[in-house]
Amino acid sequence: MEHRQEDVVLVSRRGSTATVTMNRPGVLNVLDDAMADGLVAAFAALAADDTVRVVILTGAGRSFMAGGDLARFHADLEGAPGTAAGLIDKFHRLMRIMKDMRALVIAAVHGPVAGGGVGLAFACDLVVAAEGTTFLSAYTKIGTSPDGGTTWSLTRLMGPRRALEFVLFNQPLPADKALEWGMVNRVVPKDDLTAAVEGFADRLVASATGATASVKRLIQSATQASFDEQLEREKASFVAAAGTADFREGISAFFEKRQPFFS
């Protein structure tokens, strides 16, 4: 059954915070072409909007996202390579937009998160999980390997040995263990998920926009750059910030013993 992009991906605004909701609750928000197109379109538009400082990504119904729509492959097993290539290209374009955009992306995750949903959640800058959330790789159960940056994110978050075990053994990882391993930022009661994520967003919106964007870039580069390269990047970022109105406000507020009011 074909779906319209505007039906399967919903976008709302609350000040400088945008919320993107994956809206296929009847099938646990599994990714099909319409949803992939809708997510790419939504994030591309938000990335181009300088008034957006934070994006919350969540899923309607019982799950954040339970992976790709396997029914697509079952309907045409011989054509599976082409189907996979087309869908993954869209999925990976989404990942690149999320990583490159200035706004910070917070995943609000709940329920069973599986397959590509794992890669999508951990590609976000921050992750808040509801109690009872589980993460499951599931790729090798259908005879394939991960996509969506999953191996990149898991290796950096878990370490290579845990990442290999997680992908190969397909044992659900509960939210409390993900918190213990530093994979999620908070685990909150299910009924508090929206309020907790919006609280995160409000704190980020009140921060200096340029500074938060610079921190996002620096943290992303830290695992790939040498120490000397990172030192130079940090210097360049600090010096650039020192010429901004936000920096002047921050310094003035410090000496005036008040809260800064960033633009």
Backbone bond lengths (Angstrom), bond angles and torsions (degrees), N, CA, C in turn:
res aa  C-N    CA-C-N  psi(-1)  N-CA   C-N-CA  omega(-1)  CA-C   N-CA-C  phi
1 M - - - 1.464 - - 1.524 109.61 -
2 E 1.294 117.94 129.13 1.458 121.75 179.99 1.533 110.35 -81.74
3 H 1.318 115.52 145.48 1.458 121.05 178.81 1.519 108.77 -125.57
4 R 1.301 116.72 148.37 1.454 120.65 175.00 1.519 109.18 -81.70
5 Q 1.350 115.77 143.91 1.453 120.28 -179.77 1.519 111.74 -54.53
6 E 1.346 115.91 -42.51 1.457 118.42 -174.49 1.526 111.86 -68.27
7 D 1.346 117.49 -18.94 1.450 120.33 177.54 1.527 111.76 -81.75
8 V 1.309 117.16 -37.46 1.464 120.93 -171.48 1.514 113.10 -93.45
9 V 1.314 118.94 -11.49 1.464 122.86 174.76 1.528 108.12 -132.42
10 L 1.323 116.31 118.98 1.458 121.69 -178.74 1.524 109.59 -110.48
11 V 1.318 116.46 139.42 1.465 121.91 179.56 1.520 109.16 -125.56
12 S 1.317 116.34 129.82 1.464 121.71 175.90 1.523 109.08 -131.69
13 R 1.338 116.14 161.52 1.458 121.32 -178.95 1.519 110.44 -126.04
14 R 1.320 115.93 144.08 1.460 124.33 171.71 1.521 105.92 -138.01
15 G 1.323 115.94 91.33 1.455 120.05 -174.73 1.515 110.85 64.20
16 S 1.334 116.47 -125.52 1.463 121.58 -179.14 1.528 112.96 -88.20
17 T 1.330 116.16 5.85 1.464 121.18 179.84 1.521 110.22 -107.35
18 A 1.319 116.36 129.90 1.467 121.92 174.97 1.528 108.62 -109.10
19 T 1.311 115.59 143.83 1.469 120.78 174.90 1.521 109.06 -117.30
20 V 1.327 115.36 125.69 1.465 122.26 176.70 1.527 107.21 -108.49
21 T 1.322 115.93 121.39 1.465 121.02 -177.33 1.519 110.40 -115.47
22 M 1.327 116.18 121.86 1.459 121.23 172.43 1.525 107.26 -75.39
23 N 1.329 116.54 127.50 1.456 119.71 -165.27 1.532 112.13 -126.98
24 R 1.327 115.20 61.56 1.472 120.85 168.40 1.529 107.43 -126.14
25 P 1.316 117.97 60.17 1.463 120.19 -171.15 1.521 114.29 -61.82
26 G 1.326 117.41 -28.72 1.460 120.25 -178.19 1.512 113.69 -66.38
27 V 1.352 117.06 -20.35 1.471 121.38 178.91 1.528 110.28 -123.89
28 L 1.339 116.19 28.85 1.465 122.84 177.16 1.530 112.41 57.80
29 N 1.334 115.37 32.48 1.466 122.07 174.83 1.531 113.69 59.41
30 V 1.328 116.98 33.37 1.462 118.36 177.22 1.531 109.41 -64.85
31 L 1.321 114.67 148.78 1.458 121.62 -171.74 1.524 111.72 -82.48
32 D 1.337 116.12 121.57 1.455 121.25 169.34 1.527 107.59 -119.59
33 D 1.326 117.39 -176.69 1.461 120.06 -176.15 1.526 112.08 -63.15
34 A 1.331 116.93 -39.64 1.463 119.78 -178.63 1.521 110.90 -63.99
35 M 1.336 116.50 -42.81 1.456 118.40 178.96 1.520 111.17 -67.72
36 A 1.332 116.95 -41.30 1.460 119.89 178.44 1.519 110.76 -60.56
37 D 1.333 116.70 -45.32 1.469 120.45 178.23 1.525 110.67 -62.54
38 G 1.328 116.08 -41.52 1.455 120.22 -178.96 1.517 112.33 -65.94
39 L 1.340 117.23 -40.48 1.458 120.58 178.37 1.523 111.33 -66.31
40 V 1.330 116.61 -43.25 1.467 119.71 178.06 1.522 110.46 -60.84
41 A 1.322 116.72 -46.26 1.467 120.52 -179.51 1.526 111.24 -62.76
42 A 1.331 116.81 -43.28 1.463 120.70 -178.44 1.518 111.32 -64.29
43 F 1.324 116.97 -47.64 1.461 120.01 -177.21 1.524 111.82 -71.63
44 A 1.322 117.71 -33.69 1.469 119.59 176.56 1.524 110.20 -63.08
45 A 1.334 116.98 -42.20 1.461 120.86 179.01 1.520 111.19 -66.32
46 L 1.328 117.10 -41.22 1.459 120.27 -179.89 1.528 111.40 -68.68
47 A 1.334 116.60 -36.54 1.464 120.33 178.91 1.521 111.46 -64.35
48 A 1.327 116.36 -29.91 1.470 121.23 -179.24 1.516 113.20 -85.61
49 D 1.325 117.22 -4.98 1.456 122.39 -176.46 1.528 109.63 -101.22
50 D 1.315 117.58 106.90 1.459 121.76 -176.49 1.523 113.57 -67.72
51 T 1.328 117.43 -13.20 1.466 119.41 179.32 1.528 111.95 -83.23
52 V 1.329 117.30 -9.74 1.467 121.55 178.96 1.528 108.76 -89.92
53 R 1.312 116.01 120.60 1.463 120.20 -179.26 1.520 113.04 -107.41
54 V 1.330 115.91 -27.92 1.464 121.27 -179.47 1.519 108.41 -138.55
55 V 1.334 115.80 140.09 1.462 121.45 173.91 1.526 108.04 -121.65
56 I 1.319 116.43 126.53 1.462 122.30 173.92 1.521 107.71 -99.43
57 L 1.326 116.14 126.84 1.464 121.50 178.14 1.516 108.60 -111.11
58 T 1.330 116.29 124.89 1.454 120.14 -178.46 1.527 109.96 -145.04
59 G 1.332 115.89 177.33 1.455 121.14 179.92 1.515 111.13 -128.19
60 A 1.312 116.63 143.41 1.455 121.17 177.83 1.534 110.28 -77.72
61 G 1.315 115.59 151.42 1.456 119.61 174.33 1.517 113.94 82.69
62 R 1.336 116.26 -143.82 1.467 122.07 -169.17 1.527 114.53 -86.15
63 S 1.328 117.90 -7.64 1.463 119.27 -174.15 1.522 110.97 -145.32
64 F 1.326 115.64 147.90 1.462 121.52 170.29 1.526 108.69 -63.52
65 M 1.308 117.49 -63.28 1.466 122.72 171.41 1.528 108.32 -163.44
66 A 1.308 116.27 134.04 1.464 121.48 -177.38 1.523 112.28 -104.66
67 G 1.353 117.33 28.19 1.459 120.47 173.92 1.514 113.49 102.07
68 G 1.320 114.70 -157.97 1.456 120.87 -179.31 1.517 111.67 -86.84
69 D 1.320 115.19 162.58 1.467 121.40 -178.68 1.521 108.91 -82.32
70 L 1.336 116.40 94.79 1.467 121.09 -175.57 1.519 112.53 -66.95
71 A 1.322 117.22 -18.96 1.465 119.96 177.86 1.524 111.17 -61.29
72 R 1.328 116.51 -30.17 1.468 120.76 176.63 1.510 110.89 -59.27
73 F 1.321 116.57 -43.40 1.462 120.71 -178.91 1.531 111.39 -73.84
74 H 1.327 115.88 -39.05 1.465 119.96 -178.65 1.522 111.60 -63.37
75 A 1.321 116.23 -31.13 1.465 120.25 -178.91 1.522 112.44 -71.08
76 D 1.339 117.53 -21.65 1.467 121.28 -178.80 1.517 108.83 -153.43
77 L 1.327 116.47 77.89 1.467 120.28 -175.89 1.525 112.24 -64.16
78 E 1.324 117.27 -34.55 1.462 119.47 179.71 1.522 111.72 -67.18
79 G 1.304 115.65 -31.74 1.465 119.84 -179.25 1.517 113.59 -91.14
80 A 1.353 116.82 10.67 1.453 120.76 -174.87 1.530 113.86 -58.04
81 P 1.338 120.64 -40.96 1.477 118.67 -179.66 1.532 112.74 -58.30
82 G 1.320 117.26 -43.66 1.458 120.09 179.64 1.512 112.12 -68.37
83 T 1.331 115.92 -40.46 1.462 120.00 177.50 1.519 110.63 -61.17
84 A 1.339 116.28 -45.34 1.465 121.03 -179.77 1.524 111.19 -62.39
85 A 1.327 116.58 -45.19 1.465 119.94 -177.71 1.523 111.07 -60.81
86 G 1.332 117.26 -43.31 1.456 120.60 -178.95 1.517 112.78 -65.18
87 L 1.340 115.93 -44.00 1.460 119.75 -177.78 1.530 111.00 -70.92
88 I 1.333 116.61 -40.89 1.460 119.81 -179.68 1.524 111.00 -66.11
89 D 1.324 117.86 -37.24 1.475 119.60 176.58 1.522 110.94 -56.45
90 K 1.336 116.29 -43.03 1.468 119.92 179.32 1.532 110.69 -67.91
91 F 1.314 116.63 -43.17 1.457 122.21 -179.58 1.528 110.67 -61.01
92 H 1.319 115.85 -43.78 1.457 119.89 -179.01 1.521 112.14 -71.72
93 R 1.318 117.31 -29.88 1.461 118.85 173.75 1.524 110.07 -63.06
94 L 1.338 115.99 -40.52 1.459 120.70 176.53 1.526 110.58 -59.01
95 M 1.327 116.97 -45.66 1.461 120.93 -179.72 1.522 111.43 -58.62
96 R 1.320 116.14 -43.05 1.469 120.05 -178.51 1.528 111.12 -65.56
97 I 1.324 116.22 -39.93 1.472 119.25 178.13 1.526 109.94 -62.93
98 M 1.325 117.40 -45.00 1.458 121.48 -179.40 1.525 111.61 -60.81
99 K 1.321 116.58 -42.86 1.463 120.51 -178.70 1.518 111.75 -69.44
100 D 1.334 117.21 -35.01 1.464 121.11 -174.01 1.522 113.80 -86.15
101 M 1.331 118.56 -21.34 1.462 120.29 -173.98 1.526 110.96 -70.77
102 R 1.330 115.65 149.27 1.470 121.05 179.76 1.521 111.42 -68.60
103 A 1.299 117.28 -38.04 1.460 120.52 -178.39 1.525 110.45 -64.16
104 L 1.321 115.60 147.05 1.454 120.80 175.23 1.527 109.16 -84.04
105 V 1.327 115.64 141.60 1.462 121.76 -178.18 1.525 108.89 -111.90
106 I 1.332 115.53 124.21 1.464 121.38 178.63 1.519 108.81 -110.80
107 A 1.323 116.83 125.33 1.459 120.97 174.20 1.518 108.94 -88.66
108 A 1.328 116.56 127.01 1.464 122.81 172.64 1.521 106.22 -105.23
109 V 1.330 116.87 101.38 1.463 120.20 -169.47 1.522 111.29 -109.48
110 H 1.320 114.03 148.64 1.453 120.17 179.53 1.513 109.06 -157.45
111 G 1.337 115.09 161.98 1.460 120.23 176.10 1.516 112.68 69.31
112 P 1.338 116.27 -161.66 1.462 119.64 176.26 1.525 110.42 -76.80
113 V 1.328 116.05 121.86 1.464 122.34 177.01 1.522 106.51 -111.56
114 A 1.326 116.92 118.16 1.456 119.52 -172.08 1.518 111.33 -136.50
115 G 1.338 114.86 161.74 1.460 121.54 174.45 1.508 112.58 52.48
116 G 1.338 115.62 -126.76 1.456 120.88 -179.74 1.508 113.70 -62.53
117 G 1.325 117.37 -21.11 1.459 119.95 175.76 1.517 112.14 -63.07
118 V 1.337 116.64 -33.10 1.466 121.22 177.07 1.526 109.67 -65.68
119 G 1.343 116.00 -48.80 1.458 119.44 178.71 1.514 112.04 -61.04
120 L 1.326 117.04 -40.24 1.457 121.45 -179.19 1.522 110.99 -65.71
121 A 1.329 116.85 -45.46 1.468 120.20 179.98 1.517 111.13 -60.17
122 F 1.336 116.85 -47.25 1.451 119.79 -173.66 1.525 112.86 -82.75
123 A 1.326 117.69 -5.35 1.469 120.48 170.38 1.522 110.87 -80.20
124 C 1.336 116.82 -16.22 1.464 120.76 177.87 1.523 109.56 -72.71
125 D 1.316 116.38 160.46 1.456 120.71 -175.96 1.528 112.37 -74.39
126 L 1.311 116.63 -35.70 1.455 122.51 178.63 1.525 108.20 -135.79
127 V 1.335 116.31 150.09 1.464 120.61 -179.58 1.524 109.33 -132.69
128 V 1.324 115.85 124.99 1.466 122.04 173.01 1.523 107.00 -115.64
129 A 1.323 116.36 126.11 1.459 121.00 -175.30 1.515 111.30 -114.30
130 A 1.310 115.87 139.89 1.458 120.99 172.53 1.523 109.43 -76.99
131 E 1.320 115.86 148.07 1.460 119.64 173.79 1.529 109.52 -55.10
132 G 1.313 116.55 139.42 1.453 121.17 -178.84 1.521 114.01 92.89
133 T 1.330 117.38 -7.80 1.466 120.78 176.52 1.522 109.57 -65.51
134 T 1.329 116.81 139.50 1.457 121.25 172.77 1.526 109.48 -129.47
135 F 1.328 115.24 148.51 1.456 122.27 178.07 1.529 108.70 -115.96
136 L 1.333 115.63 131.12 1.465 121.32 -176.96 1.520 109.12 -138.13
137 S 1.329 117.28 129.85 1.466 120.22 -179.66 1.529 111.37 -68.41
138 A 1.329 117.02 -62.39 1.476 124.38 173.23 1.531 115.15 73.78
139 Y 1.326 119.34 -9.88 1.466 120.33 -176.13 1.525 112.66 -63.00
140 T 1.335 118.21 -47.87 1.463 119.10 -176.17 1.526 111.81 -69.15
141 K 1.341 117.07 -18.34 1.461 119.88 176.38 1.527 111.54 -65.91
142 I 1.335 116.60 -24.66 1.472 119.41 176.63 1.534 111.01 -109.06
143 G 1.337 116.47 16.78 1.456 120.63 172.03 1.510 115.32 78.36
144 T 1.320 117.91 30.46 1.459 119.67 178.82 1.523 109.57 -141.73
145 S 1.318 116.39 -174.95 1.461 123.14 -177.77 1.526 109.07 -119.52
146 P 1.332 117.36 165.86 1.476 120.38 -173.90 1.523 114.64 -69.00
147 D 1.326 114.14 159.03 1.464 122.90 171.61 1.528 106.78 -132.17
148 G 1.332 116.91 -166.04 1.459 120.78 175.72 1.512 114.69 66.15
149 G 1.342 116.88 24.91 1.462 119.28 179.68 1.516 113.18 72.79
150 T 1.333 117.42 11.79 1.459 120.97 -174.32 1.526 112.27 -59.71
151 T 1.334 117.58 -46.31 1.469 119.22 -178.28 1.524 110.90 -67.74
152 W 1.323 117.16 -33.26 1.479 121.24 177.87 1.520 109.89 -65.03
153 S 1.335 116.36 -50.09 1.465 120.65 -177.39 1.524 111.61 -68.12
154 L 1.333 117.06 -47.35 1.459 119.73 -176.15 1.515 111.95 -62.97
155 T 1.325 117.68 -40.49 1.463 120.66 -178.99 1.518 110.52 -62.52
156 R 1.333 117.32 -39.23 1.463 120.70 179.85 1.522 112.51 -75.43
157 L 1.320 117.11 -32.44 1.455 120.48 -177.59 1.531 112.57 -84.86
158 M 1.339 116.47 -43.34 1.462 121.91 -175.19 1.523 113.48 -94.88
159 G 1.323 115.17 -28.24 1.458 119.70 -165.70 1.520 108.99 94.38
160 P 1.332 118.23 154.89 1.467 120.76 -172.54 1.519 114.82 -63.24
161 R 1.323 118.98 -37.31 1.471 119.26 -176.99 1.526 111.83 -69.80
162 R 1.312 116.46 -45.21 1.463 119.24 178.24 1.524 110.51 -66.02
163 A 1.342 116.69 -38.70 1.462 119.66 179.62 1.521 110.38 -61.91
164 L 1.328 116.55 -43.83 1.465 120.18 179.89 1.520 110.91 -62.58
165 E 1.316 117.24 -43.55 1.463 120.87 178.64 1.524 110.95 -63.83
166 F 1.330 116.90 -43.83 1.468 121.14 -178.92 1.526 111.08 -59.75
167 V 1.325 117.08 -43.73 1.464 120.75 -177.19 1.522 111.09 -74.78
168 L 1.324 117.70 -40.80 1.461 120.17 -173.85 1.523 113.39 -78.93
169 F 1.326 118.16 -36.37 1.463 120.22 -173.15 1.522 113.38 -91.72
170 N 1.333 117.25 -17.61 1.471 120.87 176.34 1.522 113.69 54.35
171 Q 1.327 115.31 45.52 1.454 120.17 173.23 1.526 108.67 -97.81
172 P 1.332 118.26 131.40 1.471 119.65 179.64 1.530 111.24 -59.32
173 L 1.321 115.43 135.80 1.458 121.78 177.67 1.521 108.18 -102.68
174 P 1.332 118.66 114.24 1.475 119.69 -178.34 1.519 111.57 -72.99
175 A 1.319 115.11 159.00 1.462 121.00 -175.49 1.516 112.45 -59.80
176 D 1.334 117.84 -38.34 1.465 119.04 -178.04 1.518 111.83 -65.83
177 K 1.333 117.57 -35.10 1.461 120.59 175.76 1.523 110.43 -70.77
178 A 1.332 117.08 -38.72 1.467 120.37 176.25 1.524 110.48 -61.47
179 L 1.326 117.72 -36.28 1.463 121.30 176.61 1.529 110.08 -67.58
180 E 1.307 116.92 -44.22 1.470 121.48 179.53 1.529 111.05 -59.55
181 W 1.320 117.09 -36.02 1.459 121.67 -177.91 1.528 112.97 -87.48
182 G 1.320 117.70 2.21 1.453 120.81 177.40 1.507 114.72 78.26
183 M 1.315 117.44 22.49 1.460 121.29 -177.62 1.520 112.56 -90.78
184 V 1.327 116.92 -25.64 1.459 121.63 175.46 1.521 107.94 -124.99
185 N 1.326 116.22 156.98 1.461 120.74 -177.23 1.518 113.71 -86.16
186 R 1.323 116.54 -35.41 1.459 121.60 -179.42 1.524 109.12 -148.26
187 V 1.335 115.12 150.27 1.461 121.96 166.53 1.521 106.17 -120.85
188 V 1.328 116.48 125.06 1.465 121.25 -174.29 1.523 109.57 -129.01
189 P 1.332 117.34 159.10 1.472 118.91 174.38 1.525 110.57 -55.11
190 K 1.316 115.90 145.51 1.463 120.60 -174.90 1.525 112.32 -54.16
191 D 1.319 116.59 -42.35 1.461 120.10 -177.68 1.531 112.92 -70.39
192 D 1.333 116.82 -13.96 1.463 121.04 -178.46 1.523 112.50 -100.14
193 L 1.332 118.34 1.62 1.460 120.61 -172.77 1.523 112.13 -59.34
194 T 1.316 117.33 -50.11 1.467 119.88 -177.46 1.521 111.41 -61.22
195 A 1.328 116.99 -45.95 1.466 120.58 -179.38 1.521 111.28 -63.82
196 A 1.335 117.15 -39.43 1.463 120.33 -179.00 1.521 110.98 -65.90
197 V 1.324 116.32 -43.13 1.467 119.53 -179.20 1.523 110.86 -68.69
198 E 1.312 116.93 -40.62 1.460 119.61 177.30 1.526 111.23 -64.82
199 G 1.333 116.91 -33.36 1.460 120.12 174.90 1.517 111.71 -63.73
200 F 1.346 116.72 -42.75 1.461 121.49 174.16 1.524 109.77 -57.19
201 A 1.331 115.22 -48.26 1.460 120.53 -177.07 1.520 111.29 -60.76
202 D 1.331 117.05 -43.22 1.461 120.47 -178.85 1.524 111.63 -62.09
203 R 1.328 116.70 -38.80 1.473 119.88 178.76 1.527 110.37 -66.15
204 L 1.309 116.94 -38.58 1.463 120.13 -179.97 1.524 111.63 -70.89
205 V 1.330 116.60 -38.75 1.463 120.64 179.40 1.524 110.74 -62.45
206 A 1.323 116.54 -33.29 1.459 120.55 -179.61 1.525 112.66 -75.82
207 S 1.324 117.16 -11.60 1.463 121.21 179.44 1.519 110.64 -81.45
208 A 1.335 115.75 168.62 1.459 120.87 176.95 1.523 109.09 -70.18
209 T 1.321 116.84 122.40 1.464 121.40 -174.53 1.515 112.33 -58.50
210 G 1.319 117.22 -47.28 1.459 120.21 -179.15 1.504 112.14 -62.74
211 A 1.330 116.47 -38.08 1.464 120.24 -179.53 1.525 111.22 -66.15
212 T 1.331 117.20 -44.86 1.459 119.01 -179.37 1.527 111.00 -65.23
213 A 1.330 117.37 -38.35 1.464 120.28 177.58 1.522 110.76 -64.64
214 S 1.326 117.10 -39.29 1.467 120.97 179.16 1.519 111.04 -66.51
215 V 1.339 116.47 -41.31 1.460 119.92 177.81 1.530 110.40 -61.47
216 K 1.331 116.62 -42.07 1.470 120.50 177.75 1.522 110.52 -57.20
217 R 1.341 117.50 -47.15 1.462 120.91 -179.48 1.527 111.50 -64.87
218 L 1.313 116.93 -42.29 1.463 120.17 -177.27 1.524 111.87 -67.10
219 I 1.320 117.25 -42.72 1.466 120.08 178.86 1.525 110.43 -63.97
220 Q 1.334 116.87 -39.31 1.462 119.30 178.43 1.526 111.70 -63.51
221 S 1.323 116.80 -38.90 1.462 120.05 -176.00 1.523 112.79 -79.91
222 A 1.347 117.58 -17.85 1.457 121.04 -171.36 1.519 113.52 -62.98
223 T 1.324 117.59 -31.27 1.466 119.63 -178.31 1.522 112.66 -81.06
224 Q 1.326 117.16 -9.22 1.464 120.24 -177.14 1.522 112.87 -113.65
225 A 1.332 117.36 -27.49 1.456 121.24 -176.74 1.524 111.07 -84.06
226 S 1.326 116.01 154.42 1.454 119.90 170.24 1.530 108.70 -71.81
227 F 1.325 116.37 167.82 1.459 120.12 179.51 1.528 110.48 -60.49
228 D 1.328 117.05 -44.54 1.465 120.15 179.89 1.526 111.36 -63.39
229 E 1.343 116.97 -41.53 1.463 120.03 178.55 1.522 110.71 -62.41
230 Q 1.323 116.53 -41.12 1.460 119.54 -179.20 1.526 111.02 -68.43
231 L 1.328 117.45 -36.71 1.458 119.80 175.63 1.525 110.84 -58.16
232 E 1.319 117.01 -43.61 1.465 120.57 -179.30 1.530 111.30 -67.48
233 R 1.314 116.35 -37.74 1.462 119.83 177.90 1.527 110.95 -65.93
234 E 1.331 115.89 -40.82 1.459 119.42 178.07 1.534 111.01 -63.81
235 K 1.316 116.23 -42.42 1.466 119.59 178.46 1.529 110.90 -60.50
236 A 1.344 115.56 -49.33 1.466 119.66 -178.31 1.525 111.23 -60.03
237 S 1.331 116.74 -39.72 1.453 120.87 -179.32 1.527 110.99 -67.00
238 F 1.332 116.63 -44.64 1.467 120.67 -179.41 1.526 110.93 -64.05
239 V 1.332 116.52 -45.72 1.457 120.49 -178.43 1.525 110.79 -62.01
240 A 1.348 116.64 -41.86 1.465 120.11 178.29 1.525 110.43 -62.58
241 A 1.329 117.24 -42.03 1.463 120.92 -179.83 1.525 111.78 -65.98
242 A 1.325 116.59 -31.62 1.465 120.60 -176.67 1.528 112.37 -64.10
243 G 1.315 116.51 -16.00 1.458 120.03 178.76 1.511 114.48 -96.41
244 T 1.329 116.92 8.51 1.468 120.18 -174.71 1.520 112.04 -100.07
245 A 1.335 114.81 159.82 1.468 120.81 175.86 1.525 111.23 -63.66
246 D 1.337 117.25 -33.91 1.461 119.83 179.71 1.528 111.07 -63.75
247 F 1.318 117.16 -39.51 1.465 120.17 178.95 1.527 110.34 -65.35
248 R 1.324 116.28 -44.40 1.450 119.81 179.10 1.532 111.27 -61.08
249 E 1.343 116.00 -39.73 1.460 120.33 177.23 1.526 110.70 -66.21
250 G 1.320 116.93 -42.41 1.461 120.41 -179.89 1.521 112.53 -62.28
251 I 1.321 117.00 -42.68 1.459 121.24 178.84 1.538 110.49 -66.81
252 S 1.327 115.66 -44.30 1.465 119.49 179.96 1.529 110.94 -61.96
253 A 1.330 116.31 -43.49 1.464 120.07 -179.47 1.526 111.40 -63.43
254 F 1.322 117.08 -36.99 1.461 121.20 179.66 1.524 110.08 -60.31
255 F 1.329 117.24 -47.70 1.457 120.37 -176.80 1.527 112.56 -77.84
256 E 1.311 116.53 -22.31 1.458 120.16 176.73 1.527 112.21 -90.60
257 K 1.330 115.77 1.78 1.467 122.87 177.08 1.528 112.62 54.00
258 R 1.338 115.22 52.67 1.462 122.18 178.27 1.519 109.37 -141.73
259 Q 1.324 115.74 169.15 1.456 120.49 176.21 1.528 110.25 -74.00
260 P 1.330 118.74 137.90 1.456 119.61 177.23 1.524 110.97 -74.91
261 F 1.320 115.29 151.87 1.454 121.18 175.58 1.531 107.16 -120.59
262 F 1.327 114.41 97.32 1.462 120.54 -175.86 1.527 110.86 -81.89
263 S 1.309 115.86 151.41 1.467 120.89 -179.54 1.509 111.01 -75.91
